[in-house]
Amino acid sequence: FRHAMNQLPTIDTQLAAVDAFFFDLAAQNDRLYYIEELAA
């Protein structure tokens, strides 16, 4: 995600990418979940 985000040319396209990222997460579950070993 970060690499793709850094390639976007405008703030509007960056905001759209962030929105899409969180909408995709919301479609998977109504809460964020963390993998313990990655969260530390």
N, C-alpha and C positions, 0 to 999 in steps of 0.2 A: 504494500500500500504506500509506504513512504517514498519508494523510488518513483512510482507512478505519480504521486502527488507533486513531487519536485519537478516533474516534466511538464506540468500544466502551466500554460502561459499567462493566465489571468486570475485575478482573485475570484471572479464569478465562477470559473470552471473549477477552481480549488474548493470553493464552498459547495458546489454541486457534488463533487467527489466525496466530501465529508458527509454531506446529507445522504448520499447513496450508501456509503459505508455503514452509517448508523441505521438506516432503514433496513439494510440487509441483516444486520444484527438483530433488530427488532422482529423481523420476520422469522428468525430462528428461535427466539425465546423472548419473553417479556422482561427478563432481567439479564444483566451482565453476569457472566460467570468467569472465574479465574482458575487457571491451572496453577496450582501451588508452586511448583518448581520454577515456573516462568515469572510468577508474580514477585518473587523475592529479590 
